[in-house]
Amino acid sequence: MSPAKKKQAPVVLTEALAIRRAQAGDGEAFNFLYEMHKRRVYSLCLRMMKDPTAAEDLAQDAFLQLFRKISSFRGDSAFTTWLHRMTVNTVLMHLRKKKLPSISLDEVMEPHDDDSPRMEFGSLDPSLAGAIDRVTLERVVAELPPGYKEFFILHDVEGFEHNEIADKLGCSVGNSKSQLHKARLKLRHLLKEEAKKRLAAKTRMLESKARDAVS
């Protein structure tokens, strides 16, 4: 009588394993990644578009891009960071076909109850109409003190949760939240100063044109 064959333990699918299998064309592995990240991707699209229907369409577009480009993922950054950037780029390409997106200062800076990504596009702050666009925000973020900038980029730009940031930087969740709050306050101040400069420049230009018209 032949000895009974040992049953192989089922393989537990992890994100890393699913990525490798999806890169090899495994549809089930890709579906695993889709189920794991679909809420985060949709949440980001919704925050950027403020339109559930558009967010659903763009989330699907983002996963279509993921399907096409997953073979190019090399692990130089976290997969969540890579997917986040791909999603942001998908939405920005959509917005650029219409116009340069404006950013609501209040929506970017005001604290929320959840820890979802905060970088938002497409809504205009009436008090700063035409003054704050995506390019301006990126430039002002670069002016943040290094400590503030690190927390702001990890949370509001790259979409990491506070517990993930705490693990990555070796700090407490409370410290991560505190530093993010300080970074947002500093960024609000810098953006308002930028808005004042632009308003002053526009005023000078209009005054110059008025003088030229009467001379």
Secondary structure, 3 states (H helix, E strand, C coil): CCCCCCCCCCCCCCHHHHHHHHHCCCHHHHHHHHHHHHHHHHHHHHHHHCCHHHHHHHHHHHHHHHHHHHHHCCCCCCHHHHHHHHHHHHHHHHHHCCCCCECCHHHHHCCCCCCCCCCCCCCCCHHHCCCCEHHHHHHHHCCCCHHHHHHHHHHHHCCCCHHHHHHHHCCCHHHHHHHHHHHHHHHHHHHHHHHHHHHHHHHHHHHHHHHHHHC
